Amino acid sequence: MLSRILLLVIPLATAATTVAAEPADLVLRGGIVITCDAVNRQAEALAVSKGRIVAVGTNAAIAPLVGPQTKTIELTGRVVTPGFIECHGHLLSLGQQRIDVDLSGCQSWEECVARVAERAKSVRKGDWIIGRGWHQEHWTTPPQADGSRYPTNAILNAATPDNPVLLTHGTGHMAIANAEGLKAAGINDESTPPAGGEFLRDAQNRLTGVLRETASSAVHAAHGRWQARRTAAERDADDRHAAEVAIQECLSKGVTSFQDAGSPFSEVDLFRQLADEGKLGLRLFVMLSATPETLARRMEAARTIGAADGHLSVRAIKCMADGALGSHGALLLKPYVDLPASTGLRIHSLGRIEQTAQLAAKYDYQLCTHAIGDQAIREVLDIYERVLRGMNGKDRRWRIEHLQHIDPADIPRLSELGVIASMQANHATSDGPFVVTRLGEERARVGAYAWRSVVDSGALLINGTDVPVEDVNPLLCLRSAVTRRMGDGKQFFPEQCLTPLEALRSYTIDAAYGAFEEQEKGSIEPGKLADLVILSASPLTTPGDDLGTLKVETTIVGGRIVHQR
């Protein structure tokens, strides 16, 4: 476990820290270089050769490394930080959301349906229409006239009578299908949902089309069967296009490394092809998503570290303990205040998670388990403790993904077990308006998105966006981390804020540690990969509420400029 970070920022270095002996390929000078090293030094300039940082120091100290062929970037007071590391996102889902019907900005269910209806004009009868991003808690009007908390598919059916439709919730933990989509999946009013799922029904016990958690699996399968009619080349082209769209968006926002939170082996195969072809663009760390049986057959051969010049690593596994708070799927110790008959839903059985943990230990994989509710978090910690007890102190760095509502009694267990808290700061400001409604004031105050409590306990906290659930922009996430200010201007339990330096490190060096990559990236030091971001101003001195206005001027991966504003 990393030692507690020092909050001291040492003034500009007076000499170069260097491993260089000849002119550099690239020099950045005349600005502020925030290194995020062990003592948080700042410098004026840096030099890069062969894709790695070779020197960091003052302008004068770096000057001898400028030769006739050196590309020089004059920073003119701008700021350089390590490239941002997205610790929990879904790369292909981001690209697919941009290509499909994007519902993330909708203010009402009617607006969602209007976007789908517009897409229906351009597709053939019988073709599937896929969308993502709706969230009833973000709408300005209730989903239904009677104030019900979720929409029904009635107006969607009227707008799309000739096409099956599946619209995934913004959290990814719920969906709504129209009548044609349900029909294609073989779901009707007499159907029963699978374990870990729920079909929402109206007062007459009829299906509303809303499918919570695993209940949408049959509709996804029906869409998959339709997709299978297309040629392999067509499907591959679609996936490549989605990857390209997602990668370009990430690079434009300063994300140079991306920890992909749960990909099947088919997606890993695509990532390998892109990496081998030099088309991955950013550095990808993949968590496998598969049954224990499939993992047992394939995970040993799949394990990969730093392939394609550090662009692809496959050394983690994703499990799902529960659902999401926004869809009432997070598994709680006590019932939801606004849904007192429910404590949430279990997605993977405890037996499956423990079996996967044993496989992770055997084959030296990180285990990264989605656990949002306090009961799910406690159960995952119990499993980790049992399995890790026999590991003779080996550095595992197992993680809990999200950790959104933890019982205060379990917070010390994170550092005791060496478990990393992989949290997403902008979830707090996005979810904040409905968290107290779900949990009640006291439960929310002591355990919801408790970043300060986690950090002060000695546990390591890393950051991300869960894109496409939230915007992949790290600067918006940093703003949430240091202000906890919601869209209505109110702060969500501000005593849990991080400092600007803690927030930045959670996206850089601590994020790298969270993937066993701190020796290669995450700080600006000689010998490390030259993954860098040039910002318009400093994230350490810009007022927290203004962090979202900072501009990513340039993104550099391996010493190569991959985005420039």
C-alpha positions in Angstrom: 0.0 0.0 0.0 1.3 3.5 -0.8 2.2 5.5 2.2 0.0 8.5 3.0 0.7 11.3 0.5 2.6 14.4 1.5 0.6 17.6 1.0 3.8 19.6 0.6 4.5 21.1 -2.8 8.2 21.8 -3.2 9.0 24.9 -5.2 10.4 24.8 -8.7 13.4 22.5 -9.0 16.7 24.2 -9.3 18.4 21.5 -11.3 17.4 18.8 -13.7 16.5 15.3 -12.5 17.8 13.4 -15.6 18.9 10.2 -17.2 19.6 12.0 -20.6 23.0 12.1 -22.3 22.0 13.4 -25.7 19.5 15.8 -27.3 15.9 15.0 -26.6 13.1 14.2 -29.1 10.7 16.6 -27.3 11.0 19.4 -24.8 8.2 21.2 -22.9 9.5 24.4 -21.2 8.4 27.7 -19.8 5.5 26.5 -17.7 4.5 24.7 -14.5 5.2 20.9 -14.4 3.2 19.2 -11.6 5.1 15.9 -11.2 2.9 14.0 -8.7 6.1 12.3 -7.5 6.6 11.1 -4.0 7.0 14.7 -2.6 4.9 16.5 -5.2 7.7 18.5 -6.8 7.0 21.2 -9.4 9.3 22.1 -12.2 9.5 24.4 -15.2 10.4 22.0 -18.0 10.9 18.4 -19.1 12.5 16.4 -21.8 11.4 13.2 -23.6 13.3 10.7 -25.7 12.1 7.5 -27.3 8.7 7.8 -25.7 10.0 8.2 -22.1 10.7 11.1 -19.8 14.5 11.7 -19.6 14.8 14.9 -17.6 12.7 17.2 -15.3 13.8 20.5 -14.0 14.3 24.3 -14.6 14.3 25.8 -18.1 18.1 26.4 -17.7 18.7 22.8 -16.7 16.7 21.4 -19.6 18.2 23.8 -22.2 21.3 21.6 -23.0 19.0 18.8 -24.1 17.5 20.9 -27.0 19.2 19.9 -30.2 18.6 20.7 -33.9 16.0 18.0 -34.3 14.2 18.5 -30.9 10.6 19.4 -31.1 10.0 22.2 -28.5 6.7 23.2 -27.0 6.6 26.6 -25.4 4.2 26.3 -22.5 4.0 30.1 -21.9 2.9 29.6 -18.3 0.6 26.7 -19.0 0.6 23.6 -16.8 1.7 20.0 -17.5 0.4 17.1 -15.4 0.8 13.3 -15.8 -1.7 12.0 -18.3 -5.0 11.3 -16.6 -5.9 7.6 -15.8 -9.5 6.7 -16.0 -9.8 4.0 -13.3 -13.3 2.7 -14.1 -15.0 3.0 -17.4 -16.5 1.1 -20.3 -14.6 1.9 -23.5 -16.8 0.3 -26.2 -20.0 1.3 -24.4 -18.8 4.9 -24.6 -18.3 4.6 -28.4 -21.6 2.7 -28.8 -23.5 5.3 -26.9 -22.2 8.0 -29.2 -23.2 6.0 -32.3 -26.6 4.8 -31.0 -29.4 7.0 -29.6 -27.7 9.0 -26.9 -30.2 9.9 -24.2 -27.8 11.3 -21.6 -28.9 14.9 -22.1 -32.7 14.3 -22.1 -34.8 16.3 -19.6 -37.9 14.1 -19.8 -39.2 10.7 -20.9 -41.0 12.4 -23.8 -37.7 13.8 -25.0 -36.2 10.4 -24.9 -39.0 8.9 -27.0 -38.8 11.8 -29.5 -35.1 11.0 -30.1 -35.9 7.3 -30.6 -38.8 8.2 -33.0 -36.4 10.4 -35.0 -33.9 7.4 -35.3 -36.8 5.2 -36.4 -37.3 7.3 -39.5 -33.9 6.2 -40.8 -33.9 2.5 -40.1 -35.7 -0.4 -41.8 -38.8 -2.0 -40.4 -37.8 -4.8 -38.0 -34.3 -3.3 -37.3 -33.4 -2.9 -33.6 -33.0 0.6 -32.2 -30.6 0.8 -29.3 -30.1 3.8 -26.9 -28.5 4.6 -23.6 -28.3 7.3 -21.0 -31.8 8.0 -19.7 -32.1 8.7 -16.0 -35.4 9.5 -14.4 -33.8 11.3 -11.5 -32.2 13.8 -13.9 -35.4 14.8 -15.6 -37.2 18.1 -14.9 -40.7 16.4 -15.1 -41.8 13.1 -13.5 -41.7 10.0 -15.7 -45.5 9.7 -15.4 -48.4 12.1 -14.8 -49.2 10.4 -11.5 -45.7 11.0 -10.2 -44.5 7.3 -10.5 -40.7 7.0 -10.3 -40.2 5.1 -13.5 -41.6 5.5 -17.1 -43.7 2.9 -18.9 -43.3 1.9 -22.5 -46.8 3.1 -23.6 -45.7 6.2 -25.6 -42.6 4.3 -26.8 -44.8 1.6 -28.2 -46.9 4.2 -30.1 -43.8 5.9 -31.5 -42.0 2.7 -32.6 -44.6 0.1 -33.6 -42.4 -1.5 -36.3 -39.0 -1.8 -34.5 -37.8 -3.5 -31.4 -36.3 -1.0 -29.0 -34.0 -1.4 -26.0 -32.9 1.7 -24.0 -30.4 1.2 -21.3 -30.5 3.3 -18.1 -27.7 5.8 -17.5 -26.3 3.6 -14.7 -26.2 0.5 -17.0 -28.3 -1.3 -14.4 -31.7 -1.0 -15.8 -33.4 -0.8 -19.2 -36.7 -0.2 -20.9 -37.9 -2.2 -23.9 -40.9 -1.5 -26.1 -43.5 -4.1 -26.9 -41.6 -5.3 -29.9 -38.4 -5.7 -27.9 -40.2 -7.7 -25.2 -41.9 -9.9 -27.8 -38.5 -10.6 -29.5 -37.2 -11.7 -26.1 -40.2 -13.9 -25.4 -41.2 -11.8 -22.4 -44.9 -11.3 -21.6 -47.1 -10.6 -18.6 -46.8 -14.2 -17.4 -43.0 -14.2 -17.5 -40.8 -14.4 -14.4 -37.5 -12.6 -14.2 -34.2 -14.3 -13.7 -32.3 -14.3 -10.4 -30.9 -10.9 -9.7 -33.5 -9.1 -11.9 -37.0 -7.6 -11.7 -39.8 -6.9 -14.2 -41.5 -3.7 -13.2 -45.3 -3.8 -13.4 -48.2 -1.4 -13.2 -51.2 -1.4 -10.9 -52.9 -4.0 -13.1 -49.8 -6.3 -12.9 -48.9 -5.6 -16.5 -45.3 -5.2 -17.7 -44.2 -1.6 -18.0 -41.2 -2.5 -20.1 -38.8 -1.5 -17.3 -36.3 -4.2 -16.7 -34.1 -4.0 -13.6 -30.6 -5.5 -13.5 -30.4 -9.0 -15.0 -34.1 -8.8 -16.2 -32.9 -7.2 -19.4 -30.6 -10.1 -20.3 -33.2 -11.8 -22.5 -33.8 -8.6 -24.5 -30.0 -8.1 -24.9 -29.8 -11.7 -26.1 -32.6 -11.1 -28.6 -30.7 -8.1 -29.9 -27.6 -10.3 -30.1 -29.4 -12.8 -32.2 -30.4 -10.1 -34.6 -26.9 -8.8 -34.8 -25.6 -12.3 -35.5 -27.4 -12.2 -38.9 -24.9 -9.6 -40.0 -21.5 -10.7 -41.4 -18.6 -11.0 -39.1 -16.9 -8.2 -41.1 -19.8 -5.9 -40.5 -19.8 -6.6 -36.8 -16.1 -6.1 -36.5 -16.3 -2.8 -38.4 -18.9 -1.6 -36.0 -16.9 -2.5 -32.9 -13.8 -0.9 -34.4 -15.7 2.3 -35.1 -17.0 2.3 -31.5 -13.5 1.9 -30.2 -12.2 4.7 -32.4 -14.9 7.1 -31.4 -14.4 6.3 -27.7 -10.6 6.6 -27.8 -10.7 9.9 -29.6 -13.1 11.4 -27.0 -10.8 10.1 -24.2 -7.7 11.6 -25.7 -9.4 14.9 -26.3 -10.1 15.1 -22.6 -6.6 14.2 -21.4 -7.2 10.5 -20.7 -4.1 8.6 -21.7 -4.8 5.4 -19.8 -8.1 3.7 -19.4 -9.0 0.9 -17.0 -11.8 -1.0 -18.7 -14.2 -2.3 -16.1 -15.4 -5.6 -17.4 -14.9 -6.9 -20.9 -15.7 -10.4 -22.3 -13.0 -12.3 -24.1 -14.4 -11.3 -27.5 -13.7 -7.6 -26.7 -10.3 -8.5 -25.4 -9.5 -10.1 -28.7 -10.5 -6.9 -30.5 -8.3 -4.8 -28.2 -5.4 -7.1 -28.9 -5.9 -6.7 -32.7 -6.1 -2.9 -32.3 -3.0 -2.9 -30.1 -1.0 -5.1 -32.5 -2.0 -2.8 -35.4 -0.9 0.3 -33.5 -4.5 1.6 -33.4 -5.3 1.5 -29.7 -4.3 5.1 -29.2 -4.4 5.1 -25.4 -3.2 2.6 -22.9 -5.7 0.0 -21.9 -5.9 -2.0 -18.7 -8.7 -4.6 -19.0 -10.8 -6.4 -16.3 -12.1 -9.7 -17.7 -15.9 -10.3 -17.3 -16.8 -14.0 -17.6 -18.1 -16.9 -15.6 -15.7 -18.8 -13.3 -15.9 -21.8 -15.7 -14.8 -19.7 -18.7 -12.1 -17.9 -16.6 -10.7 -21.2 -15.5 -10.2 -22.3 -19.1 -8.9 -19.1 -20.5 -7.5 -16.7 -17.9 -4.0 -18.1 -17.7 -3.3 -17.7 -21.4 -5.0 -14.3 -21.4 -2.9 -12.7 -18.8 -0.9 -9.9 -20.5 1.2 -7.0 -19.1 2.4 -4.1 -21.2 1.9 -5.5 -24.6 2.3 -3.4 -27.7 4.7 -0.9 -26.1 2.7 -0.7 -22.9 -0.7 -0.2 -24.7 -2.5 -3.3 -23.4 -2.6 -5.2 -20.1 -5.1 -7.9 -19.1 -4.5 -8.8 -15.5 -7.8 -8.2 -13.6 -11.3 -9.7 -13.2 -14.6 -7.9 -12.7 -17.3 -9.3 -10.5 -20.7 -7.8 -9.7 -22.0 -8.0 -6.1 -25.1 -5.8 -6.5 -26.8 -3.2 -8.7 -27.0 0.6 -8.6 -28.4 3.0 -6.1 -30.3 5.0 -8.8 -32.2 1.9 -9.9 -32.8 0.7 -6.3 -30.5 -2.2 -7.1 -27.7 -1.5 -4.6 -27.8 -4.2 -1.9 -28.4 -2.5 1.5 -28.2 -3.7 5.2 -31.5 -1.8 5.8 -34.4 -1.2 3.4 -34.6 1.8 1.0 -36.4 4.7 2.6 -38.4 5.3 -0.6 -38.9 1.6 -1.3 -39.3 0.0 2.1 -40.1 -3.4 0.7 -36.7 -3.7 -0.9 -33.1 -3.9 0.2 -31.8 -4.1 -3.4 -30.6 -7.0 -5.6 -27.7 -9.4 -5.6 -26.2 -9.9 -9.1 -23.5 -12.5 -8.7 -24.0 -15.1 -6.0 -21.6 -15.0 -3.1 -20.4 -18.5 -4.2 -19.6 -17.2 -7.7 -17.6 -14.2 -6.3 -15.7 -16.5 -3.9 -14.9 -19.0 -6.6 -13.7 -16.1 -8.8 -11.6 -14.8 -6.0 -9.9 -18.2 -5.6 -9.1 -18.2 -9.4 -7.8 -14.6 -9.1 -5.5 -15.7 -6.3 -4.3 -18.8 -8.2 -3.5 -17.0 -11.4 -2.3 -13.7 -9.9 -5.1 -11.5 -11.2 -6.4 -8.5 -9.5 -10.0 -8.9 -8.4 -12.2 -5.8 -8.9 -15.7 -6.2 -7.5 -18.6 -3.9 -8.1 -20.2 -3.3 -4.7 -22.3 -0.2 -4.1 -24.6 -0.9 -1.1 -23.3 -1.4 2.4 -24.4 -5.1 2.6 -22.7 -5.9 -0.7 -19.5 -4.1 0.4 -19.4 -6.0 3.7 -20.0 -9.3 2.0 -17.2 -8.6 -0.5 -14.8 -7.6 2.2 -15.6 -10.8 4.0 -14.8 -12.9 0.9 -11.6 -10.9 0.3 -10.5 -11.5 3.9 -11.1 -15.2 3.8 -9.3 -15.7 0.5 -6.4 -13.2 1.2 -5.8 -14.8 4.6 -3.9 -17.6 2.9 -1.8 -15.5 0.5 1.2 -15.0 2.8 1.1 -11.2 2.5 1.5 -11.2 -1.3 0.7 -7.8 -2.8 -2.7 -8.3 -4.4 -4.2 -4.8 -4.6 -7.8 -6.2 -4.9 -10.3 -3.5 -5.4 -13.9 -2.6 -4.6 -15.5 -0.7 -7.5 -17.8 2.2 -6.6 -18.0 1.7 -2.8 -20.8 4.3 -2.8 -22.6 3.5 0.5 -20.4 1.9 3.2 -21.2 1.2 6.8 -18.7 3.2 8.8 -17.7 0.1 10.7 -16.3 -1.4 7.5 -14.1 1.6 6.5 -11.1 0.5 8.6 -11.2 -2.9 6.9 -10.1 -1.4 3.6 -6.6 -0.4 4.8 -6.3 -3.5 7.0 -6.9 -5.8 4.0 -5.0 -3.6 1.5 -8.2 -3.2 -0.5 -8.3 -0.2 -2.9 -11.3 2.0 -3.0 -12.1 2.6 -6.7 -14.6 5.4 -6.5 -16.1 7.9 -9.0 -16.3 11.5 -7.7 -18.9 12.7 -10.1 -21.3 9.9 -9.0 -21.7 11.8 -5.8 -22.7 15.1 -7.4 -24.8 13.4 -10.0 -26.6 11.1 -7.6 -26.6 13.5 -4.6 -30.1 14.9 -5.3 -31.7 11.5 -4.7 -29.4 9.8 -2.2 -31.1 11.1 0.9 -34.4 10.1 -0.6 -33.0 6.5 -1.0 -31.1 6.2 2.3 -32.3 8.9 4.7 -30.3 11.8 6.0 -28.2 9.9 8.6 -27.2 6.9 6.5 -26.3 9.3 3.7 -24.2 11.5 6.0 -22.0 8.9 7.5 -21.5 6.4 4.6 -22.5 7.8 1.2 -19.5 8.6 -1.1 -17.4 8.9 2.0 -14.1 9.9 0.3 -12.6 11.9 3.2 -13.4 9.1 5.7 -11.8 6.5 3.3 -8.7 8.5 2.8 -8.3 9.4 6.5 -8.6 5.7 7.4 -5.3 5.1 5.4 -6.9 3.4 2.4 -6.0 4.2 -1.1 -8.7 5.9 -3.2 -8.5 6.1 -7.0 -10.9 7.9 -9.3 -12.8 7.7 -12.5 -16.1 8.4 -14.2 -17.7 5.0 -15.0 -18.1 6.4 -18.5 -20.6 6.3 -20.2 -22.6 6.7 -17.0 -20.8 10.0 -16.5 -18.8 12.3 -18.8 -15.3 10.9 -19.2 -13.8 14.4 -18.6 -11.4 14.1 -15.6 -11.6 17.9 -14.9 -15.3 17.6 -14.2 -14.6 14.7 -11.9 -11.9 16.7 -10.1 -14.4 19.5 -9.6 -16.8 17.1 -8.0 -14.0 15.7 -5.8 -13.0 19.0 -4.3 -16.4 20.7 -4.1 -19.1 18.0 -4.0 -21.3 20.7 -5.6 -24.5 19.4 -7.3 -26.2 20.8 -10.3 -28.5 22.9 -8.0 -25.5 24.6 -6.4 -25.8 22.8 -3.1 -22.9 20.8 -1.7 -23.4 17.1 -0.9 -22.0 16.6 2.6 -18.9 18.8 1.8 -17.0 17.5 4.9 -16.2 14.5 2.6 -14.3 16.6 0.0 -10.8 15.8 -1.2 -8.0 18.4 -1.4 -7.0 19.4 -4.9 -3.7 17.5 -4.6 -5.5 14.3 -3.3 -7.9 14.6 -6.2 -5.2 15.0 -8.8 -3.2 12.1 -7.4 -6.3 9.9 -7.5 -6.2 10.4 -11.2 -2.5 10.0 -11.7 0.0 8.2 -9.5 -2.5 6.6 -7.2 -4.5 5.5 -10.2 -1.4 3.9 -11.6 -0.7 2.1 -8.4 -4.3 0.8 -8.5 -3.3 -1.2 -11.7 0.3 -2.2 -10.7 1.6 0.4 -13.1 3.2 3.1 -10.8 6.7 2.2 -12.0 5.7 3.1 -15.6 3.3 6.0 -15.4 1.3 8.3 -13.1 4.1 10.8 -12.3 6.5 12.9 -14.3 9.9 11.4 -13.5 12.8 10.2 -15.6 12.4 6.7 -16.9 8.6 6.8 -17.0 6.4 6.8 -20.0 5.9 10.3 -21.5 2.1 10.3 -21.0 1.3 14.0 -20.4 -1.4 16.6 -20.5 -1.0 20.3 -21.1 -3.7 22.3 -19.3 -4.7 25.9 -19.6 -4.2 26.4 -15.8 -3.3 24.5 -12.7 -5.8 22.1 -11.2 -4.1 22.8 -7.8 -4.7 26.5 -7.7 -7.8 27.0 -9.8 -10.9 27.5 -7.6 -12.7 24.2 -7.3 -15.9 25.4 -8.9 -13.9 26.5 -11.9 -12.0 23.3 -12.5 -14.5 22.2 -15.2 -13.6 25.3 -17.3 -9.9 24.3 -17.6 -9.0 23.3 -21.2 -7.0 20.3 -22.3 -4.6 22.0 -24.7 -2.5 19.0 -25.7 -2.5 15.3 -24.9 0.7 13.3 -25.3 1.1 9.5 -25.2 4.5 8.0 -25.3 6.0 11.3 -26.3 3.7 11.6 -29.3 1.1 14.3 -29.6 -2.3 12.6 -30.0 -4.6 15.5 -29.4 -4.2 19.3 -29.8 -6.9 21.9 -29.3 
